[in-house]
């Protein structure tokens, strides 16, 4: 049986320390490029709170979300329903491994939202025993060795003030796939490109340990 994995992304409000999730997207996929399932959820508990959403990183996208919800492209539902739906999906596909780009952020923001909304009655979003894997760590490991990537970053000014290469999903996707790529910054769309990055990096180095802890 082909092993299935989950690729997840979130969009949040506020700061990194207390980010609250309003958009959750994920893919069920395998290591061969096959996608079996997609879900895109908007968390009504946060998204419909105008005060919280005023601090969203991409607040200008709120009208876009409403249009897509009305068209049935995203599901507006409670965070509790999102959690149980995801858990059922993971059980149905026997998923043990979850991948995300900068996985620690998504793991923490989902747990923070869980605790915020339940007053810590429910503390963990994912099932016990889930493994967490960081696509960002893998892409940094693979690309930092390449002079070609270094030159690409310098030529396009994808570097920090100290001339350190940037490894954001948008920059890495521009290097691998399309120099004009613009990240959408909605959860499901970002999952799609992050999954492609994962496969490309695994093709280059399948032995690197992506597991976080």
ChimeraX attribute file (.defattr): number of C-alpha atoms within 10 A of each C-alpha:
attribute: neighborCount
match mode: 1-to-1
recipient: residues
	/A:1	3
	/A:2	9
	/A:3	13
	/A:4	21
	/A:5	20
	/A:6	26
	/A:7	26
	/A:8	25
	/A:9	29
	/A:10	25
	/A:11	22
	/A:12	27
	/A:13	22
	/A:14	15
	/A:15	12
	/A:16	11
	/A:17	10
	/A:18	14
	/A:19	22
	/A:20	29
	/A:21	26
	/A:22	27
	/A:23	25
	/A:24	27
	/A:25	24
	/A:26	25
	/A:27	23
	/A:28	20
	/A:29	21
	/A:30	17
	/A:31	15
	/A:32	10
	/A:33	12
	/A:34	10
	/A:35	16
	/A:36	11
	/A:37	12
	/A:38	16
	/A:39	19
	/A:40	21
	/A:41	23
	/A:42	26
	/A:43	21
	/A:44	15
	/A:45	18
	/A:46	21
	/A:47	24
	/A:48	13
	/A:49	11
	/A:50	10
	/A:51	10
	/A:52	16
	/A:53	19
	/A:54	15
	/A:55	14
	/A:56	22
	/A:57	15
	/A:58	14
	/A:59	12
	/A:60	10
	/A:61	13
	/A:62	13
	/A:63	10
	/A:64	9
	/A:65	19
	/A:66	15
	/A:67	12
	/A:68	13
	/A:69	16
	/A:70	11
	/A:71	10
	/A:72	10
	/A:73	14
	/A:74	20
	/A:75	20
	/A:76	24
	/A:77	14
	/A:78	16
	/A:79	25
	/A:80	15
	/A:81	13
	/A:82	21
	/A:83	18
	/A:84	14
	/A:85	13
	/A:86	19
	/A:87	15
	/A:88	13
	/A:89	17
	/A:90	21
	/A:91	12
	/A:92	9
	/A:93	17
	/A:94	12
	/A:95	18
	/A:96	17
	/A:97	17
	/A:98	23
	/A:99	27
	/A:100	25
	/A:101	25
	/A:102	16
	/A:103	22
	/A:104	13
	/A:105	16
	/A:106	21
	/A:107	19
	/A:108	18
	/A:109	24
	/A:110	25
	/A:111	20
	/A:112	20
	/A:113	25
	/A:114	22
	/A:115	16
	/A:116	15
	/A:117	16
	/A:118	12
	/A:119	10
	/A:120	13
	/A:121	10
	/A:122	14
	/A:123	16
	/A:124	17
	/A:125	22
	/A:126	18
	/A:127	15
	/A:128	8
	/A:129	8
	/A:130	12
	/A:131	16
	/A:132	20
	/A:133	23
	/A:134	19
	/A:135	25
	/A:136	23
	/A:137	18
	/A:138	22
	/A:139	23
	/A:140	16
	/A:141	15
	/A:142	18
	/A:143	18
	/A:144	15
	/A:145	10
	/A:146	11
	/A:147	10
	/A:148	12
	/A:149	18
	/A:150	18
	/A:151	13
	/A:152	18
	/A:153	21
	/A:154	16
	/A:155	10
	/A:156	10
	/A:157	13
	/A:158	19
	/A:159	17
	/A:160	11
	/A:161	8
	/A:162	6
	/A:163	12
	/A:164	13
	/A:165	21
	/A:166	19
	/A:167	18
	/A:168	16
	/A:169	20
	/A:170	20
	/A:171	22
	/A:172	24
	/A:173	20
	/A:174	16
	/A:175	17
	/A:176	13
	/A:177	13
	/A:178	12
	/A:179	14
	/A:180	11
	/A:181	14
	/A:182	12
	/A:183	15
	/A:184	12
	/A:185	16
	/A:186	18
	/A:187	22
	/A:188	25
	/A:189	15
	/A:190	23
	/A:191	25
	/A:192	18
	/A:193	18
	/A:194	24
	/A:195	24
	/A:196	15
	/A:197	22
	/A:198	21
	/A:199	17
	/A:200	17
	/A:201	21
	/A:202	17
	/A:203	11
	/A:204	12
	/A:205	14
	/A:206	13
	/A:207	9
	/A:208	13
	/A:209	11
	/A:210	18
	/A:211	16
	/A:212	12
	/A:213	6
